[in-house]
């Protein structure tokens, strides 16, 4: 009988890495990189760009 293997995501792998190695100092860096990436993507969309530029 074949068993179903749980699908691992990148987020699960990162969370396990942080928890096992007690590298909690990496969490703010990862969050900021994610937010900056989302900001870059949002600013490239023409109808969202004026709202992003208004923040700065």
C-alpha positions as CSV (number, residue, x, y, z in Angstrom):
1,X,0.0,0.0,0.0
2,X,1.5,3.3,-1.0
3,X,1.5,6.1,1.5
4,X,0.9,9.7,0.6
5,X,3.9,11.9,1.2
6,X,3.1,15.4,2.5
7,X,4.0,18.1,0.0
8,X,6.8,20.4,1.3
9,X,6.7,24.1,0.4
10,X,9.5,26.6,0.5
11,X,7.8,28.3,3.5
12,X,7.7,25.1,5.5
13,X,11.4,24.4,4.7
14,X,12.4,27.9,5.8
15,X,10.3,27.7,9.0
16,X,11.9,24.3,9.9
17,X,15.4,25.7,9.2
18,X,14.7,28.7,11.5
19,X,13.3,26.5,14.2
20,X,15.9,23.8,14.2
21,X,19.0,26.1,14.0
22,X,17.5,28.8,16.3
23,X,18.3,31.4,13.6
24,X,15.5,33.8,14.5
25,X,17.6,36.8,13.5
26,X,17.0,35.7,9.8
27,X,13.2,36.2,10.1
28,X,13.2,40.0,9.9
29,X,15.6,39.9,6.9
30,X,13.3,37.4,5.1
31,X,10.2,39.5,5.9
32,X,11.8,42.7,4.6
33,X,13.0,41.1,1.5
34,X,9.6,39.7,0.8
35,X,8.0,43.1,1.4
36,X,10.5,44.9,-0.8
37,X,9.9,42.3,-3.6
38,X,6.1,42.8,-3.3
39,X,6.7,46.6,-3.5
40,X,8.8,46.3,-6.6
41,X,6.2,44.1,-8.3
42,X,3.3,46.4,-7.2
43,X,5.1,49.5,-8.5
44,X,5.6,47.9,-12.0
45,X,1.8,47.5,-12.3
46,X,0.6,50.7,-14.0
47,X,-2.6,51.3,-12.1
48,X,-0.9,50.7,-8.7
49,X,2.2,52.8,-9.3
50,X,0.7,56.2,-8.4
51,X,-0.3,54.9,-5.0
52,X,3.1,53.4,-4.3
53,X,4.9,56.6,-5.4
54,X,2.6,58.6,-3.2
55,X,4.0,56.8,-0.1
56,X,7.5,58.1,-0.7
